[in-house]
Amino acid sequence: LAEALGIAAPRLLHLIGALLLMHCAVLMWATGRARIRSWATLNLALLTPYVTALLALIIVGMIPTVTGRNILLVDIAIVSVLAVWQWRALNAEAPPPGQ
């Protein structure tokens, strides 16, 4: 994948992969919690900088290959769609004001 992205830092990909696995583990743990709304809100708050960082990598030219840029654009699209879906679900189930 490092070659397809055009980066010479495969350790960076290992770090990102480890962070994404931890993110997944926390989300799986949070699904069984009574206060899932708080965890979902936190998740949304963390998705924004993730998508922004990926866009920044593309804009500043850190990903030199077309394949790499396309992979990041697909990731950005998937994460953005899931974030919007989660945001809409949170708003659809919002408790009445004052509760």
C-alpha positions as CSV (number, residue, x, y, z in Angstrom):
1,L,0.0,0.0,0.0
2,A,2.9,2.4,0.7
3,E,4.0,1.9,-2.8
4,A,0.6,2.6,-4.3
5,L,0.3,5.7,-2.1
6,G,3.7,6.8,-3.2
7,I,5.0,7.3,0.3
8,A,8.3,6.0,1.6
9,A,7.1,5.6,5.2
10,P,5.4,2.2,5.6
11,R,5.8,2.6,9.4
12,L,3.4,5.5,9.2
13,L,0.8,3.2,7.6
14,H,1.4,0.7,10.4
15,L,0.7,3.5,13.0
16,I,-2.4,4.6,11.1
17,G,-3.6,1.0,10.9
18,A,-3.1,0.5,14.6
19,L,-5.0,3.7,15.4
20,L,-7.9,2.6,13.2
21,L,-8.0,-0.8,14.9
22,M,-8.1,0.9,18.3
23,H,-10.9,3.2,17.0
24,C,-12.9,0.2,15.9
25,A,-12.4,-1.5,19.2
26,V,-13.6,1.6,21.1
27,L,-16.6,1.8,18.9
28,M,-17.5,-1.8,19.5
29,W,-17.1,-1.3,23.2
30,A,-19.2,1.8,23.2
31,T,-22.1,0.1,21.5
32,G,-22.9,-1.7,24.7
33,R,-22.9,1.5,26.8
34,A,-25.9,3.3,28.1
35,R,-24.5,6.7,27.0
36,I,-23.9,5.8,23.4
37,R,-25.0,9.2,22.3
38,S,-21.9,10.8,24.0
39,W,-19.6,8.2,22.3
40,A,-21.3,8.8,18.9
41,T,-20.8,12.6,19.3
42,L,-17.1,12.1,20.2
43,N,-16.7,9.8,17.2
44,L,-18.1,12.5,14.9
45,A,-15.8,15.1,16.4
46,L,-12.8,12.9,15.7
47,L,-13.9,12.1,12.1
48,T,-13.7,15.7,11.1
49,P,-9.9,16.1,11.7
50,Y,-9.3,12.7,10.1
51,V,-11.0,13.7,6.8
52,T,-9.3,17.1,7.0
53,A,-5.9,15.5,7.4
54,L,-6.5,13.2,4.4
55,L,-7.5,16.2,2.3
56,A,-4.4,18.1,3.5
57,L,-2.2,15.2,2.5
58,I,-3.6,15.4,-1.0
59,I,-3.6,19.2,-1.3
60,V,0.0,19.7,-0.1
61,G,1.2,16.9,-2.5
62,M,2.3,14.4,0.1
63,I,0.6,11.6,-1.9
64,P,2.3,11.8,-5.3
65,T,0.6,8.9,-7.1
66,V,-2.8,9.0,-8.8
67,T,-3.6,5.6,-7.2
68,G,-2.7,7.0,-3.8
69,R,-4.9,10.1,-4.2
70,N,-7.8,8.0,-5.5
71,I,-7.5,5.6,-2.4
72,L,-7.6,8.6,-0.1
73,L,-10.5,10.2,-2.0
74,V,-12.5,7.0,-1.7
75,D,-11.7,6.8,2.0
76,I,-12.7,10.4,2.5
77,A,-16.0,9.7,0.7
78,I,-16.8,6.6,2.7
79,V,-16.0,8.2,6.1
80,S,-17.9,11.3,5.1
81,V,-21.0,9.4,4.2
82,L,-20.8,7.3,7.4
83,A,-20.4,10.5,9.4
84,V,-23.4,12.2,7.8
85,W,-25.4,9.0,8.4
86,Q,-24.4,9.0,12.0
87,W,-25.1,12.7,12.5
88,R,-28.6,12.3,10.9
89,A,-29.3,9.3,13.2
90,L,-28.3,11.3,16.3
91,N,-30.5,14.2,15.3
92,A,-33.4,12.0,14.4
93,E,-33.3,10.5,17.9
94,A,-32.5,13.7,19.8
95,P,-34.2,13.9,23.1
96,P,-36.7,16.7,23.6
97,P,-35.2,20.0,24.8
98,G,-34.8,20.1,28.6
99,Q,-34.3,16.3,29.0
